[in-house]
Amino acid sequence: MTYKYTKLIFPALVFLTICLWSITGCKSGNKKEAELPAFKVMELKGTRVPVYLEMVGQAIGIPTVEIRARVAGYLKAWSFQEGTMVQKGQPLFTIEQDEYINDVKFSEADLENKIASWEKAKLDVARLKPLLSTNAISQNDYDKAVTTEQQDRAMVASSRASLEQSKLNLSYTSMTSPIAGYIGDCKVRPGNLVGKGESTLLSTVSSMDPIYMNFQMNENDYLKIMRYWESHKDDIKNSKDVFKVFLNLSDNLPFNQVGKIDFIDREINAQTGAIALRAVFPNPDGLIKPGNFATVNLILFEDANGLVIPQGATTQIQGKNFAFVVNKENVVNRVPILLGRGVGSNYIVNRGLKIGDRIMLEGFQKFQEGMKISPMMVPDSLTVPLASMSGN
């Protein structure tokens, strides 16, 4: 009897032990999966990214006009505030005029005298001409009268020219701005003699709006642009809209206006291997002054499949940049990447990643390479607007 019960109990104990072991193993496996660290992960979708060239440029005002004394005299007054905007035709400097007013009066009197002499000479010719036909006077006397009339006529023309020059010199004593723009400092103060033997520089006026930016491009980049234009010219309606130009000023902040190229030099500099270019920008507030340096960003085109990642998704080791890619088994591996331009808190990736890669966004100090994680997916919504290329 006892043997019979023993045969029944033993298999039951074995079955129970197996079940308990299976349940314990399952719980242990689930617990192990649940203990995988969770990190934010983003799958790269790609976005439109501008492809650009970056160069150093310097601003220039066009036109820039030097205000110089064209006649000699003592500077009497100046009537503007240094470093401010002046309008075309606005009075700037005055040189003492008394001497030049007297010159005008003298020239006017001399012209009247010459005209009177000429009028008498014309009357003499008119009076003697009938007498010549009656042989009342000699041919020689008549020829003298004609010659005198011609000389007096020339003297009138000379005197009239002298009067015009005197008036012109008088006008030079009052200097006005030939253009609208910003005027610099006054180089000579009132009371000083100017224009004596030289055209003394008094001040300089530069146009500010628009402002021009000179820069240079190496030969390879120039050829890249020209080849791009050649291959796309049939699709481009307006060449002025092709290569947009943006600026970063010396404070590393963007200039809020978009420029365009208005000049490409005729030759490549044989010594530097570069070609000179110029871009023009609206400058309504006068923020950029002639002489300002800036970083010139020339946008060539937009890459439809560019990659942008957050700055926090990168790490730097011994001067090289890396990202952490999560594979299909959710295992993390470190990959080297080449970063391009920074746009806000993001970076454009030039090399090392591709569309479809999943990258870690956080927790670089909490895991080791080759560790398995539990990804928390974050959608890729990063973009690079074209206007943002004027920022750093």
C-alpha positions as CSV (number, residue, x, y, z in Angstrom):
1,M,0.0,0.0,0.0
2,T,2.8,2.3,1.0
3,Y,4.6,1.5,-2.2
4,K,1.6,2.3,-4.3
5,Y,1.3,5.8,-2.8
6,T,5.0,6.4,-3.2
7,K,4.7,5.7,-6.9
8,L,2.0,8.3,-7.2
9,I,3.6,11.0,-5.1
10,F,7.1,11.0,-6.7
11,P,6.0,11.9,-10.2
12,A,3.9,14.7,-8.8
13,L,6.8,16.1,-6.9
14,V,9.0,16.0,-10.0
15,F,6.2,17.8,-12.0
16,L,5.8,20.5,-9.3
17,T,9.6,21.1,-9.2
18,I,9.7,21.6,-13.0
19,C,6.8,24.0,-12.9
20,L,8.4,26.0,-10.0
21,W,11.7,26.1,-11.9
22,S,10.0,27.3,-15.1
23,I,8.1,30.0,-13.3
24,T,11.2,31.2,-11.5
25,G,13.2,31.3,-14.8
26,C,10.5,33.2,-16.6
27,K,10.3,35.8,-13.8
28,S,14.1,36.1,-13.8
29,G,14.1,36.7,-17.6
30,N,11.4,39.3,-17.4
31,K,13.1,41.0,-14.6
32,K,16.4,41.0,-16.6
33,E,14.6,42.6,-19.6
34,A,12.9,45.1,-17.3
35,E,16.2,46.1,-15.8
36,L,17.7,47.3,-19.2
37,P,18.4,51.1,-19.0
38,A,16.1,53.3,-21.0
39,F,17.5,56.2,-23.0
40,K,16.1,58.6,-25.6
41,V,16.9,57.5,-29.1
42,M,16.2,59.3,-32.5
43,E,16.0,57.7,-35.9
44,L,17.5,60.0,-38.5
45,K,15.0,60.9,-41.3
46,G,17.0,63.5,-43.2
47,T,16.1,67.1,-44.1
48,R,17.0,69.9,-46.5
49,V,20.4,71.3,-45.6
50,P,22.2,74.2,-47.3
51,V,25.5,73.5,-48.9
52,Y,27.7,76.6,-48.6
53,L,31.2,78.1,-48.8
54,E,32.6,80.2,-46.0
55,M,35.1,83.1,-46.5
56,V,36.3,86.2,-44.7
57,G,35.1,89.6,-46.1
58,Q,35.5,93.3,-45.4
59,A,32.8,95.9,-45.9
60,I,33.3,98.9,-48.2
61,G,31.0,101.9,-48.8
62,I,30.2,102.6,-52.5
63,P,30.5,105.3,-53.3
64,T,33.0,106.8,-50.8
65,V,33.8,110.5,-51.4
66,E,36.6,112.6,-49.9
67,I,35.6,116.2,-49.2
68,R,38.7,118.3,-50.1
69,A,39.4,122.0,-50.2
70,R,39.7,123.0,-53.9
71,V,40.7,126.6,-53.3
72,A,43.0,128.2,-50.7
73,G,41.8,130.1,-47.7
74,Y,41.1,129.9,-44.0
75,L,38.4,127.4,-43.0
76,K,35.6,129.5,-41.6
77,A,33.0,127.0,-40.4
78,W,31.7,123.4,-40.6
79,S,28.0,122.7,-40.2
80,F,27.5,119.0,-39.5
81,Q,27.8,116.5,-36.6
82,E,30.7,114.1,-37.1
83,G,29.7,110.5,-37.6
84,T,26.1,111.2,-38.6
85,M,24.0,110.8,-41.7
86,V,24.2,113.7,-44.2
87,Q,22.0,114.2,-47.2
88,K,23.0,115.0,-50.8
89,G,23.5,118.7,-51.2
90,Q,23.8,119.4,-47.4
91,P,26.3,122.2,-46.5
92,L,29.4,120.9,-44.9
93,F,32.3,123.4,-44.9
94,T,32.8,127.1,-45.6
95,I,36.1,128.8,-46.6
96,E,36.4,132.6,-46.1
97,Q,34.8,134.1,-49.2
98,D,35.8,137.8,-49.3
99,E,38.8,137.3,-51.6
100,Y,36.7,135.3,-54.0
101,I,33.8,137.7,-54.0
102,N,36.2,140.5,-54.9
103,D,37.6,138.3,-57.7
104,V,34.1,137.9,-59.1
105,K,33.4,141.7,-59.0
106,F,36.8,142.5,-60.6
107,S,36.0,139.9,-63.4
108,E,32.6,141.4,-64.0
109,A,34.0,144.9,-64.3
110,D,36.8,143.7,-66.6
111,L,34.2,141.9,-68.8
112,E,32.1,145.1,-69.1
113,N,35.3,147.0,-70.1
114,K,36.1,144.4,-72.7
115,I,32.6,144.4,-74.1
116,A,32.7,148.2,-74.4
117,S,35.9,148.1,-76.3
118,W,34.5,145.4,-78.6
119,E,31.4,147.4,-79.2
120,K,33.5,150.4,-80.3
121,A,35.6,148.2,-82.6
122,K,32.5,146.9,-84.2
123,L,31.2,150.4,-84.8
124,D,34.6,151.4,-86.4
125,V,34.4,148.5,-88.8
126,A,30.8,149.3,-89.7
127,R,31.8,153.0,-90.3
128,L,34.9,152.4,-92.3
129,K,33.6,149.7,-94.6
130,P,31.5,152.1,-96.9
131,L,34.5,154.5,-97.1
132,L,36.7,151.7,-98.4
133,S,34.5,151.3,-101.5
134,T,34.9,155.0,-102.3
135,N,38.7,154.9,-101.7
136,A,38.2,157.4,-98.9
137,I,40.4,155.3,-96.7
138,S,43.2,152.9,-97.4
139,Q,42.8,149.1,-97.3
140,N,45.4,149.1,-94.6
141,D,43.3,151.3,-92.3
142,Y,40.3,149.1,-92.8
143,D,42.3,145.9,-92.1
144,K,43.6,147.4,-88.8
145,A,40.0,148.2,-87.7
146,V,38.9,144.6,-88.6
147,T,41.8,143.1,-86.7
148,T,41.1,145.3,-83.6
149,E,37.5,144.1,-83.6
150,Q,38.6,140.5,-83.7
151,Q,41.1,141.1,-80.9
152,D,38.5,142.8,-78.8
153,R,36.0,140.0,-79.4
154,A,38.6,137.5,-78.2
155,M,39.3,139.6,-75.2
156,V,35.6,139.5,-74.3
157,A,35.6,135.7,-74.5
158,S,38.7,135.5,-72.3
159,S,37.2,137.9,-69.8
160,R,34.0,136.0,-69.7
161,A,35.9,132.8,-69.0
162,S,37.8,134.5,-66.2
163,L,34.5,135.6,-64.7
164,E,33.2,132.0,-64.9
165,Q,36.3,130.8,-63.2
166,S,36.0,133.4,-60.5
167,K,32.4,132.3,-59.9
168,L,33.5,128.7,-59.8
169,N,36.2,129.4,-57.3
170,L,33.7,131.3,-55.2
171,S,31.4,128.3,-55.3
172,Y,34.3,126.1,-54.1
173,T,34.3,128.0,-50.8
174,S,31.0,126.4,-49.9
175,M,31.3,122.6,-49.8
176,T,28.2,120.4,-49.8
177,S,27.9,116.6,-49.6
178,P,27.8,115.1,-53.1
179,I,26.0,111.9,-51.8
180,A,23.8,110.8,-49.0
181,G,25.8,108.8,-46.5
182,Y,27.6,108.9,-43.2
183,I,30.3,111.5,-42.7
184,G,33.5,110.9,-40.7
185,D,35.4,113.2,-38.4
186,C,36.5,116.7,-39.4
187,K,40.2,116.6,-40.3
188,V,40.8,120.3,-40.1
189,R,39.3,122.7,-37.6
190,P,38.1,126.3,-38.4
191,G,40.8,128.9,-38.5
192,N,43.3,126.8,-40.3
193,L,44.6,127.5,-43.8
194,V,43.5,124.9,-46.3
195,G,43.9,124.3,-50.0
196,K,47.3,126.1,-50.2
197,G,49.3,124.2,-52.7
198,E,47.2,121.0,-52.2
199,S,43.6,119.9,-52.0
200,T,43.4,119.5,-48.2
201,L,41.3,116.5,-47.0
202,L,38.5,117.8,-44.7
203,S,36.4,114.8,-44.2
204,T,35.0,111.6,-45.9
205,V,31.4,110.6,-46.7
206,S,30.5,107.0,-47.4
207,S,27.2,105.5,-48.6
208,M,25.9,102.9,-46.2
209,D,22.8,101.6,-47.8
210,P,23.4,99.4,-49.6
211,I,26.7,98.2,-48.1
212,Y,29.2,96.1,-50.1
213,M,31.4,93.2,-48.9
214,N,34.6,92.3,-50.6
215,F,35.9,88.8,-50.3
216,Q,38.1,86.2,-52.1
217,M,37.4,82.7,-53.2
218,N,39.9,80.0,-54.1
219,E,40.1,78.7,-57.6
220,N,38.6,75.3,-56.9
221,D,35.5,76.8,-55.2
222,Y,35.1,79.2,-58.1
223,L,35.1,76.4,-60.6
224,K,32.6,74.5,-58.4
225,I,30.2,77.4,-58.6
226,M,30.6,77.9,-62.3
227,R,30.1,74.3,-63.0
228,Y,27.0,74.2,-60.8
229,W,25.7,77.3,-62.7
230,E,26.4,75.7,-66.1
231,S,24.6,72.5,-65.2
232,H,21.5,74.3,-63.7
233,K,21.2,77.4,-65.9
234,D,18.3,76.0,-67.8
235,D,16.3,75.5,-64.6
236,I,17.2,78.9,-63.1
237,K,15.2,81.9,-64.3
238,N,17.0,84.6,-62.4
239,S,20.7,84.3,-61.9
240,K,20.6,87.0,-59.1
241,D,18.6,84.6,-57.0
242,V,21.0,81.6,-57.3
243,F,23.8,82.2,-54.9
244,K,22.4,83.8,-51.8
245,V,25.0,85.3,-49.4
246,F,24.7,85.6,-45.6
247,L,26.9,87.3,-43.0
248,N,28.2,86.6,-39.6
249,L,29.7,89.7,-38.1
250,S,32.8,89.9,-36.0
251,D,30.7,89.4,-32.8
252,N,29.8,86.0,-34.3
253,L,26.2,87.0,-34.5
254,P,24.2,87.0,-37.8
255,F,23.4,90.0,-40.0
256,N,19.7,90.0,-40.6
257,Q,19.8,90.8,-44.3
258,V,20.4,88.5,-47.3
259,G,22.9,89.6,-50.0
260,K,23.7,88.7,-53.5
261,I,26.9,88.7,-55.6
262,D,27.2,91.8,-57.9
263,F,30.8,91.5,-59.0
264,I,33.3,88.7,-60.0
265,D,36.7,89.8,-61.0
266,R,38.0,89.2,-64.5
267,E,41.0,87.2,-63.5
268,I,42.5,84.8,-60.8
269,N,45.3,86.3,-58.8
270,A,48.4,84.4,-59.9
271,Q,50.1,84.8,-56.6
272,T,47.3,83.8,-54.3
273,G,45.3,81.5,-56.6
274,A,42.1,83.4,-55.5
275,I,39.5,85.5,-57.3
276,A,38.0,88.6,-55.9
277,L,34.2,88.8,-55.5
278,R,31.8,91.4,-54.0
279,A,28.4,91.0,-52.5
280,V,25.8,93.7,-51.8
281,F,23.6,93.9,-48.8
282,P,20.7,96.1,-47.7
283,N,21.9,98.1,-44.7
284,P,19.0,100.3,-43.7
285,D,20.1,100.7,-40.0
286,G,23.7,101.4,-40.9
287,L,24.8,98.5,-38.6
288,I,27.7,97.6,-40.9
289,K,30.3,100.3,-41.4
290,P,33.0,100.4,-44.0
291,G,36.0,98.4,-42.8
292,N,33.9,95.9,-40.8
293,F,35.1,92.3,-41.1
294,A,32.6,89.5,-41.4
295,T,32.3,85.8,-42.3
296,V,30.7,85.5,-45.7
297,N,28.5,82.4,-46.2
298,L,27.8,81.7,-49.9
299,I,24.9,79.3,-50.2
300,L,25.4,77.1,-53.3
301,F,22.3,74.8,-53.2
302,E,20.3,72.7,-50.7
303,D,20.9,69.0,-50.1
304,A,17.5,67.3,-49.8
305,N,18.9,64.4,-47.7
306,G,21.1,66.3,-45.2
307,L,21.5,65.1,-41.7
308,V,21.1,67.3,-38.6
309,I,21.6,66.1,-35.0
310,P,21.4,67.8,-31.6
311,Q,24.6,69.1,-30.1
312,G,23.9,66.9,-27.1
313,A,24.0,63.8,-29.3
314,T,27.7,64.2,-29.9
315,T,30.8,63.7,-27.7
316,Q,34.4,64.6,-28.2
317,I,37.3,62.2,-27.5
318,Q,40.8,63.3,-28.1
319,G,39.7,66.1,-30.4
320,K,37.5,63.8,-32.5
321,N,33.7,63.8,-32.6
322,F,31.6,60.7,-32.0
323,A,27.9,59.7,-32.0
324,F,26.4,56.5,-30.4
325,V,24.4,54.4,-32.8
326,V,21.8,51.9,-31.6
327,N,21.6,48.8,-33.8
328,K,18.6,46.5,-34.5
329,E,19.4,44.5,-31.3
330,N,19.4,47.8,-29.3
331,V,23.1,47.5,-28.7
332,V,25.1,50.8,-28.6
333,N,28.2,51.3,-30.7
334,R,30.4,54.4,-30.9
335,V,31.0,55.8,-34.5
336,P,33.3,58.7,-35.6
337,I,31.5,61.6,-37.3
338,L,32.5,64.7,-39.2
339,L,30.5,67.7,-38.1
340,G,29.7,70.7,-40.3
341,R,28.2,74.0,-39.4
342,G,26.5,74.6,-36.1
343,V,22.9,75.9,-36.5
344,G,21.6,77.0,-33.1
345,S,21.9,74.0,-30.8
346,N,22.2,71.5,-33.7
347,Y,25.0,70.4,-36.0
348,I,25.0,69.5,-39.7
349,V,26.7,66.1,-40.1
350,N,29.0,65.9,-43.1
351,R,30.1,62.3,-42.7
352,G,29.7,59.2,-40.4
353,L,25.9,58.8,-40.3
354,K,23.2,58.0,-42.7
355,I,19.4,58.1,-43.0
356,G,17.8,55.4,-40.9
357,D,20.5,55.3,-38.2
358,R,19.3,55.5,-34.6
359,I,21.4,57.6,-32.4
360,M,21.5,58.1,-28.6
361,L,20.4,61.5,-27.4
362,E,21.5,61.2,-23.7
363,G,23.2,59.3,-21.0
364,F,26.7,59.0,-22.4
365,Q,28.1,58.7,-18.9
366,K,25.7,56.0,-17.9
367,F,26.6,53.2,-20.3
368,Q,29.5,51.5,-22.0
369,E,30.0,50.7,-25.6
370,G,28.4,47.4,-26.5
371,M,25.7,47.7,-23.8
372,K,22.1,46.8,-24.6
373,I,19.5,49.4,-23.9
374,S,15.8,50.0,-24.0
375,P,15.3,52.8,-26.5
376,M,12.7,55.5,-25.9
377,M,12.1,56.8,-29.5
378,V,12.0,60.5,-30.2
379,P,10.8,61.7,-33.6
380,D,13.3,63.5,-35.8
381,S,11.9,67.0,-36.4
382,L,15.1,68.9,-36.9
383,T,15.3,71.3,-39.8
384,V,17.8,73.9,-41.1
385,P,15.9,76.9,-42.6
386,L,17.9,78.7,-45.3
387,A,17.8,81.9,-43.3
388,S,19.5,80.2,-40.3
389,M,22.7,80.0,-42.3
390,S,23.2,83.7,-41.3
391,G,23.6,82.4,-37.7
392,N,26.3,80.4,-36.1
